[in-house]
Amino acid sequence: MEEGFVSPAAVSEMTGLSVGALAQMRYTGIGPRYYKPTPNKVLYKASEVVDWIEASARDRKSPSYA
């Protein structure tokens, strides 16, 4: 993945989360780290979004059905 900053729309495409869901995550303090260079501009660092996604990895624990 190219290093650099991406828009919420690009993060939405990467994660499947809507732009509105990302805004709600920023408001509640969860989700990937973001940058706000101006009052009306939100950016994410692409590598940090990938790190955030990778941090959510879970091992599959299949239940035992007999």
C-alpha positions in Angstrom: 0.0 0.0 0.0 1.2 3.5 -0.8 2.3 5.5 2.2 0.6 8.8 2.7 -2.6 10.3 3.8 -6.1 9.2 2.7 -9.6 10.6 3.0 -12.4 9.1 5.0 -13.9 7.9 1.7 -10.8 5.9 0.9 -10.8 4.5 4.5 -14.4 3.6 3.9 -13.5 1.6 0.8 -10.6 -0.1 2.7 -12.7 -1.1 5.7 -16.3 -1.4 4.5 -17.3 1.1 7.1 -19.4 4.0 6.0 -18.0 7.6 6.1 -20.7 8.3 8.7 -19.6 5.3 10.8 -16.0 6.6 10.7 -17.2 10.0 11.8 -19.1 8.4 14.7 -15.9 6.4 15.6 -13.9 9.6 15.7 -16.5 11.2 17.9 -16.5 8.3 20.4 -12.7 8.0 20.3 -12.5 4.6 18.7 -11.2 3.5 15.3 -8.1 4.3 13.4 -6.0 7.3 14.4 -6.8 10.4 12.3 -5.4 13.9 11.6 -7.2 17.2 11.4 -5.0 19.7 9.6 -7.8 22.2 9.2 -11.2 22.4 11.0 -13.0 20.9 7.9 -10.4 18.3 6.8 -10.0 14.8 8.2 -7.2 12.6 7.0 -5.9 9.1 7.9 -2.4 7.7 7.4 -2.9 4.7 5.2 -0.3 2.6 7.0 -2.1 3.3 10.4 -5.4 2.2 9.0 -3.8 -1.0 7.9 -2.2 -1.4 11.3 -5.6 -0.8 12.9 -7.2 -3.5 10.7 -4.4 -6.0 11.5 -4.8 -5.3 15.2 -8.4 -6.5 15.0 -7.3 -10.0 13.8 -8.9 -12.9 15.7 -8.1 -16.6 15.7 -11.1 -18.7 14.8 -12.4 -20.6 17.7 -14.9 -23.1 16.4 -17.4 -24.5 18.8 -17.5 -28.2 19.4 -20.7 -29.6 18.0 -21.1 -33.4 18.5 
